[in-house]
């Protein structure tokens, strides 16, 4: 859970929040991810979190998008 802290301490939280939003938006447009989501009843290792972001166990499912991956790594 990301919490707000005023001032400089909030810089990292803001960056993480933006990246989380980028992942959620990218997942919505990814056909492979939506195939998994549509079949979640059959997929025991996958789950949606409270923000409807897809995870495989403890690993975040990041769409195959070069610009998104680059943004996440910076």
Secondary structure, 3 states (H helix, E strand, C coil): CCCCCCHHHHHHHHHHHHHHHHHHHHHHCCHHHHHHHHCHHHCCCEEECCCCCEEECCEECCCCCHHHHHHHHC
